[in-house]
Structures are given as structure tokens and as C-alpha cells.
Amino acid sequence: MRNMANNLKYADAMKELEQIVSKLQNPNCDVDELCSLTAKAIELLNFCKAKLTKVDEDLVKLLENIE
């Protein structure tokens, strides 16, 4: 995930997650892809969660400075 964090933007991760969800919802989804798609989705979810947590922490610090 470290390599992903250096190259990926939040919006791109969300777009890729949406594409994966669409594939998983397709009744013609290849059973052999289920595991790899799910693993990639989890990796992207963890990336997004970490990104949101970091932004939240940064915003809290910034807001503390104006009080």
C-alpha cells in the first residue's frame, strides 16, 4: 500500500472502487476474479480511510490554531 499512497489520488481510488463494485454486481462476473477484485477493493478502501483520517487530523490541527 505504500507504493499506492505515493501515486494515487483519493478521487482516482474512489473511481476504481466504483468500477470494482460495478464488476462485482454484474451477474456475469467471473468467479475466478472475485478474490482479486475483493483484495484490490480492500486495499483501496484502506488507502481511502487512511487518506481521510490524515485530512481530518490536519484539519483539526489547523482549526485549533484559530481558536
C-alpha positions as CSV (number, residue, x, y, z in Angstrom):
1,M,0.0,0.0,0.0
2,R,2.9,2.4,0.5
3,N,3.6,2.5,-3.2
4,M,-0.1,3.2,-3.8
5,A,-0.1,6.1,-1.4
6,N,2.7,7.8,-3.4
7,N,1.0,7.6,-6.7
8,L,-2.8,7.5,-6.1
9,K,-5.2,10.4,-5.5
10,Y,-8.3,9.9,-3.4
11,A,-10.6,10.6,-6.3
12,D,-8.9,8.0,-8.5
13,A,-9.1,5.4,-5.8
14,M,-12.8,6.1,-5.4
15,K,-13.3,5.8,-9.2
16,E,-11.5,2.5,-9.2
17,L,-13.6,1.3,-6.3
18,E,-16.8,2.2,-8.1
19,Q,-15.6,0.2,-11.2
20,I,-14.8,-2.8,-9.0
21,V,-18.2,-2.7,-7.3
22,S,-19.8,-2.5,-10.7
23,K,-17.9,-5.6,-11.9
24,L,-18.9,-7.4,-8.7
25,Q,-22.5,-6.6,-9.1
26,N,-22.6,-7.8,-12.7
27,P,-24.2,-11.3,-12.7
28,N,-21.6,-12.3,-15.4
29,C,-18.7,-11.5,-13.1
30,D,-16.0,-14.1,-13.5
31,V,-15.8,-16.3,-10.3
32,D,-12.1,-16.5,-10.8
33,E,-11.8,-12.7,-10.4
34,L,-13.8,-12.5,-7.2
35,C,-10.9,-12.9,-4.9
36,S,-8.5,-10.5,-6.7
37,L,-11.3,-7.9,-7.1
38,T,-12.2,-8.1,-3.5
39,A,-8.5,-7.9,-2.4
40,K,-8.0,-4.8,-4.6
41,A,-11.2,-3.2,-3.2
42,I,-9.9,-3.8,0.4
43,E,-6.6,-2.2,-0.5
44,L,-8.3,0.8,-2.0
45,L,-10.7,1.1,1.0
46,N,-7.7,1.1,3.4
47,F,-6.0,3.8,1.3
48,C,-9.1,6.0,1.3
49,K,-9.6,5.5,5.0
50,A,-6.0,6.5,5.8
51,K,-6.3,9.5,3.5
52,L,-9.5,10.7,5.1
53,T,-8.0,10.1,8.6
54,K,-5.0,12.2,7.7
55,V,-7.0,15.0,6.3
56,D,-9.3,15.0,9.4
57,E,-6.2,15.2,11.7
58,D,-4.7,18.0,9.6
59,L,-8.0,20.0,9.7
60,V,-8.3,19.6,13.4
61,K,-4.8,20.9,13.9
62,L,-5.5,23.9,11.6
63,L,-8.7,24.7,13.4
64,E,-7.0,24.5,16.8
65,N,-4.7,27.3,15.7
66,I,-7.6,29.8,15.1
67,E,-9.3,29.3,18.4
